[in-house]
Amino acid sequence: MNLVAVADAISWSALMLFLTAATGLSVLAFLRPRPAFLWFAAGALGVALMAAATISEPAQRVGFGPLVTILAFTTAVFGGSPAAATALNLAMGPSVAPGLHGGIIVTERPTPEQQRQGVVAGTRREVLRGGLTIGVLERVATAGTIIAGFPEGLAIVVAVKGVGRFTELESPEARERFIIGTFASLIWACAAALVVHLALR
């Protein structure tokens, strides 16, 4: 057994071990939100990425291709929500009230017409509703396009999400949460999908 084969065996073992750990911890972080689950999942995903980058024998020849794809796809979809929530918590803390439908409550300033009528207090409404569901769909599309070898599809995902949320981004709170949450979610999904790309190259 030559040195390259030994190095590949070690890389494949590390990849499968840490990708499995990242998948399990991502699902746990999604179902039972705790920062520790996410941080350990991020560490395991990072090691899996490094292991995938050092492999010289493609997954198709080894026979792990479908398993790597399923694990990475599951990690991408489930880990992105806790990643976005953690990034938002680190960046903004509990600065806005959560809404009943997964969004946030913002106070809109009175329009000039309302001010002329004597209205001084703004109206409160929920924006960015359905963020959890949209985030899951966004990561399914993101990971799917990268795994399928069509990374240009990422631009379509971002454009569709931006257009769909455009009218809700008037308040600074909504804009900041949209940008931070979207980037954290997309970065997580891209990192997990990159493991497949590197392992299958």
Buried (B, 14 or more C-beta within 10 A) or exposed (E): EEEEEEBBEEBBEBBBBBBBBBBBBBBBBBEEEEEEBBBBBBBBBEBBBBBBBBBEBEBEEBEBBEBBBEBBBBBBBBBBBBBBBBBBEEBBEEEBEEBEEBBBBBEEEBEEEBEEEEEEEBEEBBBBBEBBEBBBBBBBBBBBBBBEEEBEBBEEBBEBBEEEBEEBBEBEBBEBBBEBBBBBBBBBBBBBBBBBBBBBE
